[in-house]
Amino acid sequence: MKINWERITFGLPTLLFSFALIILDAANIIDIEKFGYAVIGGWVAILINFYYRKNKKEEK
């Protein structure tokens, strides 16, 4: 099985960012509502777009 380093280098910071938001929200350091659902939605949209684009290229 071939390792796709581009996916790993993009996915790892995204996962770390998501976990950091959860930890900071749980510790009451930030409030996700004040931080903005749009920022979180933007990260999710970028992830979906990235994987969808990669899957389309692999199918060709």
N, C-alpha and C positions, 0 to 999 in steps of 0.2 A: 504494500500500500504506500502510495506516494504522499509525502507530507507537503501540504500547501502552506509555505511560510508566510505568504501574504495574508492568508486568513488568520493565522496565529498571531501575527504582529498587529492585526487590526482588532481581533476579538479579545485578546488579553487586556489591553487598556480599557476596552469597553466594559468588560466584566469587573475589572478593578474599580472603575468609576462607579458602576452600579452598586457594588458592595460598599464602597466608601459613602455613597449617599445613604444607604440603609443604616450603616453604623452611625454616621453623623446625625441622622434623624432620630435613631433610637437613643442616642446620648443627649438629645435635646440641644445640640450645638447649632443645628440649622433646622428650619421648618421647610419641608418639601413644598408646602403650598406657597410659601414666600419665595422659595428658590425657583419655582416655576415648573408647572407640568409641561409647558412647551419645550423646555430644555430636555426633559426626559423623553418626551415624545419625539423630539428631533433625533436623539441618539437612537431610539428604536427604529425610526424611519430610515436613518442612514444604514443601520445594520441590515434591515430587510432589503433595502435597495442594493447593498453591496453583495449579499448572498444571492439575491435574485439575478443580478447582472452576471455573477460568476457562473451560476447554474445554466443560464441561457448560452453563455459562451462555450461551456463544456458540452452542451447538447449538439452544437453545430459540427 
